[in-house]
Amino acid sequence: MDDSAALSPSSTLSDLVEIMRRLRDPVNGCSWDKEQTFETIAPYTIEEAYEVADAIERHDLDDLKDELGDLQLQVVYHARIAEELGAFGIDDVMASICAKMIRRHPHIFGDQVESPGWEALKAAERGERQDRSALAGVALALPALKRAEKLQKRAARVGFDWPDASGPRAKIDEELAELEAATSESERSAGLGDLLFSVVNLARHLGIDPEAALRGAAARFEARFRAVETLSQAPLTEMDIDELEALWQRAKRELRSLRPTRRPEDSGSGSGPNRRRTI
C-alpha cells in the first residue's frame, strides 16, 4: 500500500492493518506507537467504546462513523502487538469472531429449526472452560454498575435472586442502616458498596438500566447547576445554603418550562445541507 492509498475513500481493513504495521515498525515507525503495550492501549480502547455509545445516544451518525473507526483502530492495534509477540494476528481475531457467531446461531448456519438461545449457548461455552462458575467471564474492567448488574443477572439464572422488587428494596434499608452504624473508614467503604450493589439490584427488578439512570441523573444535575450559575447574582461561594437551595429550585422550574413539546411534524429527519444525519 502506498501513501496515497492510505487516504483513499475505498480503504479497507487490510489498509488499516498495513498502516499499523508501519507505525509499529521497529526502525522507521512512530516512536510513540512503537512504545505502546496491551496495558497502555487498554484505557484508550475503553474510552473509544464509550465514545461510540455517546454518538449513538446523541443520534449522530457522522460521529458514529468516526468513532467506530477509532474503535476498529484499537482492535487492529491490539492484534498487531499480539502478532509481534507471536500470539495471533488480525486474521485470527476475525476467524475467532466469525466462528463464534456461526456457532451461536445454529438456526441460521446449521440444521436447527430454532435457536437454543444466546445465553444458553454462551453458558455451554463457559462450561468448556476451566472456570465453570455461573459468574465466569464477567469482565473486571466493566463499569462498576454494569458489572454489578451482570453478576446479579448471572446469579439469577440459577435461582439466586429475590422473587420481586420488595426484596432488594428492603435490602437497601438494611444496608443504609449498616452504613450509618459503621465506625471505621473500611466499614463505611464496604457499607456504601453494599448499598450501591443493592440499588443496582432494585433497578434490575424494576427493569431500569442503572448505568443509564445514573447518566440521566448526572445530566440533570449538570444542567441545573449551570442554570444556578447563570441565575446567581453573586459568586456561589458567597451564598448561604438557603440562597443556593432557592436558586436550585428556581433552576428546576425554569428548566422544566423549557422542555420542548414534541409535535408530529418533528418526527421526520428533516432536510437541508446543514442538518446532521440522525439515527
C-alpha positions as CSV (number, residue, x, y, z in Angstrom):
1,M,0.0,0.0,0.0
2,D,1.4,3.4,-1.0
3,D,0.8,6.6,0.9
4,S,-1.9,7.8,-1.4
5,A,-3.9,4.6,-0.9
6,A,-4.0,5.3,2.8
7,L,-6.1,8.4,2.1
8,S,-8.4,6.6,-0.4
9,P,-12.1,6.6,0.5
10,S,-12.1,2.9,-0.5
11,S,-9.6,2.0,2.1
12,T,-10.2,-1.4,3.7
13,L,-9.4,-3.2,7.0
14,S,-6.2,-4.5,5.2
15,D,-5.1,-0.9,4.7
16,L,-5.6,-0.1,8.3
17,V,-3.6,-3.2,9.3
18,E,-0.7,-2.1,7.0
19,I,-0.8,1.4,8.5
20,M,-0.5,0.0,11.9
21,R,2.4,-2.3,10.8
22,R,4.3,0.8,9.5
23,L,3.5,2.8,12.7
24,R,5.0,-0.1,14.8
25,D,7.9,-0.7,12.5
26,P,11.0,-1.1,14.8
27,V,13.2,1.1,12.6
28,N,11.0,3.6,10.7
29,G,7.9,3.6,12.8
30,C,6.4,6.2,15.1
31,S,8.3,6.5,18.4
32,W,5.0,6.8,20.4
33,D,3.3,3.9,18.7
34,K,6.3,1.6,19.0
35,E,6.3,2.0,22.8
36,Q,2.7,1.0,23.4
37,T,1.7,-2.3,25.0
38,F,-1.6,-4.0,25.7
39,E,-1.7,-2.3,29.1
40,T,-1.1,1.2,27.8
41,I,-3.6,0.9,25.0
42,A,-6.4,-0.7,27.0
43,P,-7.6,2.6,28.5
44,Y,-7.9,4.1,25.0
45,T,-9.9,1.0,23.9
46,I,-12.4,1.6,26.8
47,E,-12.6,5.3,26.0
48,E,-13.3,4.7,22.4
49,A,-16.1,2.2,23.2
50,Y,-17.7,4.9,25.4
51,E,-17.4,7.5,22.6
52,V,-19.2,5.1,20.3
53,A,-22.0,4.8,22.9
54,D,-22.1,8.6,23.2
55,A,-22.5,9.1,19.5
56,I,-25.4,6.6,19.5
57,E,-27.0,8.3,22.5
58,R,-26.7,11.7,20.7
59,H,-28.2,10.1,17.5
60,D,-25.2,11.4,15.5
61,L,-24.4,9.1,12.6
62,D,-21.5,11.3,11.4
63,D,-19.7,11.0,14.7
64,L,-20.7,7.3,15.0
65,K,-18.9,6.6,11.7
66,D,-15.7,8.3,13.1
67,E,-15.9,6.7,16.5
68,L,-16.4,3.2,15.0
69,G,-13.2,3.8,13.0
70,D,-11.4,4.8,16.2
71,L,-12.7,1.6,17.9
72,Q,-11.6,-0.5,14.9
73,L,-8.2,1.0,15.2
74,Q,-8.0,-0.3,18.8
75,V,-8.7,-3.8,17.6
76,V,-6.0,-3.6,14.9
77,Y,-3.6,-2.1,17.5
78,H,-4.0,-5.0,19.9
79,A,-3.8,-7.5,17.2
80,R,-0.6,-6.0,15.9
81,I,1.0,-6.2,19.3
82,A,-0.1,-9.8,19.7
83,E,1.3,-10.6,16.2
84,E,4.7,-9.1,17.2
85,L,4.7,-11.4,20.2
86,G,3.9,-14.4,18.0
87,A,0.5,-15.0,19.7
88,F,-2.1,-14.2,17.0
89,G,-2.9,-11.7,14.2
90,I,-5.9,-9.8,12.9
91,D,-6.9,-12.7,10.7
92,D,-7.0,-14.9,13.8
93,V,-9.2,-12.3,15.5
94,M,-11.6,-12.3,12.5
95,A,-11.6,-16.1,12.3
96,S,-12.4,-16.4,16.0
97,I,-15.4,-14.0,16.0
98,C,-16.8,-15.5,12.7
99,A,-16.6,-19.0,14.2
100,K,-18.3,-17.8,17.4
101,M,-21.2,-16.1,15.6
102,I,-21.8,-19.1,13.4
103,R,-21.6,-21.4,16.5
104,R,-24.1,-19.2,18.4
105,H,-26.6,-19.1,15.5
106,P,-27.2,-22.8,14.6
107,H,-30.7,-22.0,13.5
108,I,-29.2,-19.8,10.8
109,F,-26.0,-21.5,9.8
110,G,-26.8,-25.1,11.0
111,D,-29.6,-27.6,10.8
112,Q,-31.6,-26.5,13.9
113,V,-35.0,-25.0,13.3
114,E,-35.0,-22.8,16.4
115,S,-32.1,-21.2,18.3
116,P,-31.5,-22.7,21.8
117,G,-31.0,-19.1,23.0
118,W,-27.9,-16.8,23.1
119,E,-27.4,-17.2,26.8
120,A,-27.7,-20.9,26.7
121,L,-25.1,-21.1,24.0
122,K,-22.8,-18.8,26.0
123,A,-23.3,-20.9,29.1
124,A,-22.3,-24.0,27.2
125,E,-19.1,-22.3,26.1
126,R,-18.4,-21.4,29.7
127,G,-18.9,-25.0,30.6
128,E,-16.0,-25.9,28.4
129,R,-13.6,-23.6,30.3
130,Q,-11.7,-24.3,33.4
131,D,-13.8,-21.8,35.4
132,R,-17.3,-23.2,35.3
133,S,-18.9,-20.8,37.7
134,A,-22.1,-19.1,36.7
135,L,-20.2,-15.8,37.2
136,A,-17.3,-16.7,35.0
137,G,-16.3,-14.3,32.3
138,V,-17.9,-11.1,33.8
139,A,-15.1,-8.7,32.9
140,L,-13.3,-6.9,35.8
141,A,-12.9,-3.8,33.6
142,L,-16.6,-3.2,33.2
143,P,-18.0,-0.1,34.8
144,A,-18.9,-0.9,38.4
145,L,-22.7,-0.5,38.0
146,K,-22.7,-2.6,34.8
147,R,-20.6,-5.3,36.4
148,A,-22.8,-5.5,39.4
149,E,-25.8,-5.8,37.2
150,K,-24.3,-8.6,35.1
151,L,-23.2,-10.5,38.2
152,Q,-26.7,-10.3,39.6
153,K,-28.2,-11.5,36.3
154,R,-25.9,-14.4,36.2
155,A,-26.7,-15.4,39.7
156,A,-30.5,-15.0,39.0
157,R,-30.3,-17.6,36.2
158,V,-29.5,-20.3,38.7
159,G,-32.3,-19.1,41.0
160,F,-30.2,-17.0,43.4
161,D,-32.5,-13.9,43.3
162,W,-35.3,-12.1,45.1
163,P,-38.7,-13.1,43.8
164,D,-39.7,-9.5,43.3
165,A,-38.6,-5.9,43.9
166,S,-39.6,-5.8,47.6
167,G,-36.6,-7.9,48.5
168,P,-33.9,-5.6,47.2
169,R,-35.9,-2.6,48.4
170,A,-35.8,-3.9,51.9
171,K,-32.1,-4.7,51.5
172,I,-31.4,-1.0,50.7
173,D,-32.9,0.0,54.1
174,E,-30.8,-2.7,55.8
175,E,-27.5,-1.7,54.1
176,L,-28.2,2.0,54.8
177,A,-28.6,1.2,58.5
178,E,-25.3,-0.7,58.5
179,L,-23.6,2.2,56.7
180,E,-24.9,4.6,59.3
181,A,-23.7,2.3,62.1
182,A,-20.2,1.9,60.6
183,T,-17.4,3.3,62.8
184,S,-14.3,2.9,60.6
185,E,-13.4,4.0,57.1
186,S,-13.2,0.4,55.8
187,E,-16.6,-0.4,57.3
188,R,-18.1,2.8,55.7
189,S,-16.5,1.9,52.3
190,A,-17.8,-1.7,52.4
191,G,-21.2,-0.5,53.6
192,L,-21.5,2.1,50.8
193,G,-20.5,-0.5,48.3
194,D,-23.2,-2.9,49.6
195,L,-25.7,-0.1,49.4
196,L,-24.9,0.7,45.8
197,F,-25.0,-3.0,44.9
198,S,-28.5,-3.2,46.4
199,V,-29.6,-0.1,44.5
200,V,-28.4,-1.8,41.3
201,N,-30.4,-4.9,42.3
202,L,-33.6,-2.8,42.8
203,A,-33.0,-1.2,39.4
204,R,-32.7,-4.6,37.8
205,H,-36.0,-5.8,39.3
206,L,-37.7,-2.6,38.1
207,G,-36.4,-3.1,34.6
208,I,-34.2,0.0,34.7
209,D,-30.7,0.2,33.4
210,P,-28.8,1.6,36.4
211,E,-26.0,3.0,34.2
212,A,-28.4,4.9,32.0
213,A,-30.4,6.1,35.1
214,L,-27.2,7.5,36.7
215,R,-26.1,9.1,33.5
216,G,-29.5,10.8,33.3
217,A,-29.2,12.0,36.9
218,A,-25.7,13.4,36.2
219,A,-27.0,15.2,33.1
220,R,-29.9,16.7,35.1
221,F,-27.6,17.8,37.8
222,E,-25.2,19.4,35.4
223,A,-28.0,21.3,33.6
224,R,-29.5,22.6,36.9
225,F,-26.1,23.6,38.4
226,R,-25.2,25.5,35.2
227,A,-28.6,27.2,35.4
228,V,-27.9,28.1,39.1
229,E,-24.6,29.7,38.0
230,T,-26.4,31.7,35.3
231,L,-29.2,32.8,37.6
232,S,-26.9,33.8,40.5
233,Q,-26.3,37.5,41.0
234,A,-23.2,36.8,43.2
235,P,-20.5,34.2,43.3
236,L,-21.9,30.9,44.7
237,T,-19.2,30.8,47.3
238,E,-20.7,33.9,48.9
239,M,-24.2,32.5,49.2
240,D,-25.6,30.5,52.1
241,I,-27.3,27.2,51.8
242,D,-30.8,28.7,51.8
243,E,-30.0,31.0,48.9
244,L,-28.4,28.2,47.0
245,E,-31.5,26.0,47.6
246,A,-33.8,28.7,46.4
247,L,-31.7,29.1,43.2
248,W,-31.7,25.3,42.7
249,Q,-35.5,25.1,42.9
250,R,-35.8,28.1,40.5
251,A,-33.5,26.4,38.1
252,K,-35.5,23.2,38.2
253,R,-38.7,25.1,37.5
254,E,-37.2,27.1,34.6
255,L,-35.7,24.0,33.0
256,R,-39.0,22.2,33.2
257,S,-40.7,25.1,31.5
258,L,-38.1,25.0,28.7
259,R,-38.7,21.3,27.8
260,P,-40.0,21.3,24.2
261,T,-43.4,19.8,23.3
262,R,-42.9,17.2,20.6
263,R,-45.0,17.9,17.5
264,P,-46.0,15.2,14.9
265,E,-44.1,17.1,12.3
266,D,-40.9,16.9,14.4
267,S,-40.7,13.1,13.9
268,G,-39.1,13.4,10.4
269,S,-35.4,13.6,9.9
270,G,-35.7,16.9,8.1
271,S,-33.6,18.0,5.2
272,G,-31.1,20.7,4.1
273,P,-27.3,20.8,3.8
274,N,-26.7,21.9,7.4
275,R,-28.8,19.2,9.1
276,R,-26.8,16.3,10.5
277,R,-27.9,12.8,9.9
278,T,-29.5,11.2,12.9
279,I,-30.3,7.6,13.9
